[in-house]
């Protein structure tokens, strides 16, 4: 047999996938894994990974990049700084949002985001589509075309005046997504509850950041999540509930799943490592910790951990929403900024995986295989990128992160690579960090250096998401609801 040729061999790898852990060399050719066995022939280039975990590159399926927010504020990170930061944190794929605002047409939105990413991204990327205007053009033409072009996930908001949709519109979008083979995502908070509380708080002169957490009450999240679940159950179609933060919401999702609802739920670092007490700081300092939904109490924090551990929550994303600590983001009115005026969102792309590795794997709360599932594999499966992304297997893209499991790091804004001038995790001491990151066989990061060019990332058209395929295979084909969905 002729000796195999490899562009790159990662030798002596201790590999973990979502299913198993094993030792092997990894042979890479033309950006793809072509061999997984010990004793491979020499490659043109070699990396000795002895003593290191070699994991699939992270897939962060919830991040905001170069996006205009519902408050009219632009993110601090563009596609270059965001993808560089993501890569330094062990990620090889991100799935940000192409966000439609009411006045925007969907094709122009998608073209604009695609152009910016194509020019700047250093790792691979796909897109979700945020829809805020539901009309005949969108339902009959623009959304079906976007799905055919590989944008197979659609996000809607139940809050934010400029973004929110009513239940009728959400059902319209769910039915289109169901017919066309796309997956719905929802930001679940009851807008009227939040607005009622915020009106009364500000009427009494309560403007401090801590009142953001009061206005965004846990019950507002729980009610909206329950309502979204009911809409999903009505059509028997899968739904992702993003950034679950609250104890009762975790329980609501768990009950729905036990009852057979097709509910996928996600949470984020801020709900594992921050609480509402972080927002309650002097002056406007608490704005650094304001996001929607906000960090909750310790009971909710523990509930989120339990949800990740037992599989109720299957996606762990950053919800990276980067705003600077100045008038462009968090403090549009300086020290006089009220909680309704400051940008909602926290940076987290780079620290998402190291935080969970340190506090989850190192402390024994989750296994290394659960870590891979939560940070890479389940994202790729959920959004139509598996097995190209999210695993280490012959035929998959050579997307790898080589981890130094014993490296001690004190998180500091000075060590991070996003365009934000603070981190909510400042001073946190963690153990474990990726030292080498490989995307499609290209060494992107090695020992603290960026080695690839701006614009070298690739767009990833997403296939039909696995939850959609599973729903089609398992539910009755001819029911009244199915006929109503197909009738339009």
N, C-alpha and C positions, 0 to 999 in steps of 0.2 A: 504493500500500500504506500502511495506517495505521501511524503511528509506534509502535514498541513502547514499553511502559511498564515501567520497571525500578525496583524498590525500592532497589537498590544496584548500582552499577557499579564494578568494580575495573579501573582503566584502566592501560594500558601495562604489562600483566603479562608477565613472562617465565615461562611456565608449563612445568612438568615433570610428566609422568605416568610411569608405569612403562614406557611404550612409546616416548615421544618428547618432545621439547622444542619449544616454538613460542611465538610472540608473539601476544597477542590481548587484547582487553578481555573482561571476564567480566560478563555481564548476569544479575542475580539477581531473581527474583520469587517471592514466597510461599515463600521458603526453599529454592528449587530453582534450579539453573543453567539458564537458558533460552536463552542466546546466548553464543557464543564466536567473536568476530570483531573485527577492528579497526574503529574508528570508530563504535562504538555510540552511539545517542542518549543524552542525559543521563539520569541516574537521580535519584531523590529525594535520594539520598546518594551521594557518590563518594569513592573512595580512589585516589590516584595511587600506583601501585606501581613507578614507573620506577626502574630500577636495583636491583630486588629480584627474588628468585625467589618465585614463587607456587606452592606445592605443596599437594597434598591434605592435609587435616588428618590427623594421625597417628591410627592405630588401635593401641592397646596391648592385645593380646589375652591378656596374662598378668599380672594384678596382684591383690593381696589387699587387700580394703577391708572394714573393720568385721567382720573374720573372726576367729573363735576358732581358734587354731592347734592342731595335733596335740599340742602340749605344754600346751594349756590356757591360752594367753596371747592376749589380744585385741590386734589391730592398733592402732597409734597413730592412724591416719587413719580418719575417718569418710567418708561419701560426699561431704560438702562439701569438706573439706580435700583429699581425694584428687583430686577432679575439678578443683578450682581449681589445684592443683599441676600436674596433667596439662595443663590448658589453657595455663598459662604456658610449658610446654615444647613447645607446638605440636600437642597432641593435641585431637581433637574427639570421639573415641569411646574408651571403655574397655570391656573385657570381663573383669570380675572373676568371682570364684567364689561361688556359693551353696553353702555347705559343710554337708553332712550329717555329723553325728556319730552314733555307733552308736545312741544312744537316740532320735534324731530321726526324725520322719516327713517324707518329702520334700515333700508339699504345704505343710506348715507352714513348712519351711525356705524354700521359694521365696516364700511370702507375706511372711515376715519381711524377707528381703533386698529384695524389691520395694518394700515400704513405706518402708524406710529410704532407699533410693535415690530414690524418688519425692519424698520430702520434702526432700532435700538436694542432689542432683546438679546441677551447672551445665552439664555437657555430656552428650552422649548415651551410653547404656550398654546393653549386653546382658549375659547371664549364661552361664557354664558351670555345670554341676552336678557337684559332688564327691559320689560315692557311696561309702559305707563299710559299708553293710549290704545284703547281697544276699539278698532273700527273695522269696516269691511275690508279695506285695503290690507290691514295687518292680518286679519283672520284668514282671508282667502288667498292672499298672494305673498306678502312679505315674510310672514313667519314660516309657512311651508317651504319657501325658497331658502330661508336661512337654515332650516333643518336639513334640507337636501345638501346644503353647502358645508355641513359639518358642525353647525351650532345646535346641538341637540339637548340643550338645557335652557329653561326659561325661568327667570326669577321675577316674582312680584312682591310688592310691599303692601302691608295692611295698615301702615302708618306713614307719616311724612306727607304734608299737604301737597307737595309737588309730585309725589310719586305714587301715592296710595291708590288702590283699586277697590271697588266694592265687590261684594260676594258674587253678584251676577257676572261681572266682568271676569272674575277669577274662574268661574265655572266655564265661561266661554273659552278662555285660554286653556283650561284643563282639557276641554273636549277636543280642541285643535291639536294640542300636544299628544293626546292619546291617539288620535287618528294618524298623526304624522310620524309618531315614533320618537317623541321627545319627553323629557322628564321635567316636571315642575318643581320649583323651589320657592319657599315663602319665608319672608321676614314677618314673623307673627307677633305683633303687638297691637292692642286695641287703641286706635288713634283717639277715639272720643274720650276714653278713660284718661289717657295721657294729657289731652288738651284740657279737660275739666280740672284735673289736679294742678296742671301748670298755671292755668288762669287764676285759680284761687291762691296758689302759693305766691305768684308775683303780685296779686292784688293786696296781699298782706305784707309785701316788701321783702319776701324771701327770694333772694337772687343768687346765693352762694352755690358753687358747684354741687355741694352735697344734695341740693334739692332736685338735681337731675335724677338721682336715684329714687327719690320720693315720687316724682312725677311718673317715672317709668316703673310703676309698681309691678311686683311679681304677678299680681292677679291680671294685669293688662296682658302680660305675655301668656299666662295660662289660658285665659279666655280665648284669645286669638288663636293659639295653637289648637285648642279643642275645636274651635269653629273650622279652622283649616282642615283638620282631620276629618270632620264631618263632611266637608265638601269632597274630599278625596274618597271617602267611603261611599258617598252617593254615586260617584262615577266608577268606583272600584278601580281607581287609577293610582299609581305610586306618586308619592310626594316627599320631598326633602324639607324638613323644618330646620332652618339654619340657626346657628349660634344659640342653642338652648342654654339657659343660664339658671333656671329656677327649679327648686325642688319639686313643686307640684307639676311643672311642665314635664320633668323627667318621668314622674309617675303617670302622667296623662299619656305620654308616648308609650310607656311600657304597657299600660292597660290596652291601648289601641292595638299594639303589636300582638298581644296575647289573644285578642279578639279576631285577629286575622287581617287587620288593616295593613295596607301596603305603605307603611310609614318608615322613612329613613330619617335619622336625626343626627345632628352635628353639634359639637361644642368646640371651645377655643381656649387658649391659654389663660385669658383674662378671668375665666370662670373657675379655673383650677388654682391660680396663684395670686389673685387679687380678691378683695372683698369691698363692700360698701364703705368700710372704715378708711380705705385708702382715699376715697373721694372727700372725706370729711377732714380737710386740711385747711390751715389758715389762708385767708385771702382767696386768691384764685388758683392756688397750687393744686387743688383737687381736680381742676380741669384736665390735668395730665392723665386722669384715670377715667374720664367720662367717655362711655361708648353706649350704644343702644343695641340690645338691652344692657343695663349696667351690671357690674359685679354685684353679687348679692351677699348674703350672710354666710357664716361657716357651715350651716346646715345645708344650704344649697350647694356650696362648694363640695361638700362631701357627697351629695347626691349626684353631682356631675361626675366625680371620680368613680362612684359606684356604677353609673351608667356606662362609662367607658370600660370598666372592668367586666361587666356582665353582658355586654353586647347590645344594650338598649341604644346607646349612642355609638355609631360605627364610623363616624368621620370626625377627625380632629384637624381643624383648619386654623389658620391664623386670624381670619377676618382682618387682615392688614388694611387699616384705613389711616394713612399717614398724614398728619397735619402738624405744622411747625408750631412752636411755642411763641407765636408772635401774632401780629394783626392779620396775617394771611390765613390763619387757621384757628388756633385755640383762643386767641385773645383779640377779636376784631375791635373791641373797645378798650383794650388795655386792662388796667386793674378794675375798670368799671363794667367789664363784661359780665352779663348775667348768664345763668345756666341755660336759658333758651337760645342764646346767641353764639355760644361756643361750639366749635366743630365737634361732632360726635365721631369717635373712632380712635383706635390705638394702633401704633406700629407693632409688628410682631413676626414678619416674614422670617427673619434670620434666627430668631430665638425659639420659634415654634418647636422644632424637633429637639434641640438640646435641652430645653426645659423638660419635655416629657421623658427623654432618655434618662436624665439625671434623677428626676423625682418619681418617675414611673418604673423604669427598668432597674436602675441602680438600687432603688429602695424596695424592690420586690413587689410592687403593686401590680405590675403587668410583666409578662414575659417579653423577651426580645421579639418573638414572633407576633405577639399582639401589637407591639410597637410598630412593626413593619406594616401590619394590617391597617392600623389607625392612621399612619402617616403617609402611606403610599398605595398599597394594594387596593383597599376598599375605595379610594378615590378613583383609581383607574377603572375599576369595575363599575362603579356607580355612574360614571360619566362617559363611558364608551371608549376608553383608551386601553383596556386590557386585552391581550397580554403584551401589547407593544410597550406599555409603561407599567410600572408598579410591581415588577417582579424580576427575579434573576433566573432566566431560563433560556435554553437554546431557542433562537429565533426572536427573542425580545431585544429591544434597543439596549445597547451597552450603557445603561444609566446606573451608575454606582456611586455610593458614598462610603469611603473608608474611614472608619471611626476610631479615634483614640478614646477608648472607654474610660481611661484613667486621667485624662487631662482635666485639671482643675481650672475653672474660669470664673472670674468675678465679672458679671455682666456690667458693662458701662457703655454709655453712648459713644465714647471715644474709640471703642473697639468694633463698633458696628458699621455697616456700609450703606444704610439707607440714607435718605435725604432729610431725616427728621433730626431735630436738635435735642431730643431727650428720649429716654426709654422708661416706661413704667416699671421696668424690672431692674432699675439701677441698683447696684450693690448686691444683687442676689448671687450667692455662690453656688455653682453647679459643677457637676463632674461628668465629663463626656462631651466630645465635640468632633465633628467631621474634619479631617485634615486634608483629604484629597477627594475631589468630586469630579466625576466623569459623566459626560452627556454625549450619547451617540459615539462613544469611543474617543471623544475629544477630552483631554484633561483641561477642565475649566478652572479648577482651584487646586493648588498644590502648596501646602505649607505656607499659607497666608498670602499667596500671590494669585492674581487673576491672569489667566493665560490665553484668553480668547478675545476676539474682537467684537465691538459693538455691531449688532445686527446679525450675528452668527447663529442665533436661535432660529428654530423652525416652527411654523404654524402647524398645529395638529388638528385636522378635521376629526371630529368625534363620530363614532359609529352609534348605532342605537344603544342606549344605556341598558345594562343588564336588568335593572328592575323593570323596565318597560318590556323587555323580552320575556321575563318570567311572568309578568302579569298576563301577557297575551297567551302564554302557554297554559296557564293554570285556571283562568276564569271561564265561565260559560260563554260561548260565542254568541248565543242568540237570546238576549233578554230584552225587556222593554227599554232599560237604560242604555244598553248597547245600541239598540236601534235609534234611540234619541241622539246618542253621541254621533252616530254615523250619518244622521239624516241631513245635516246642514250642507 
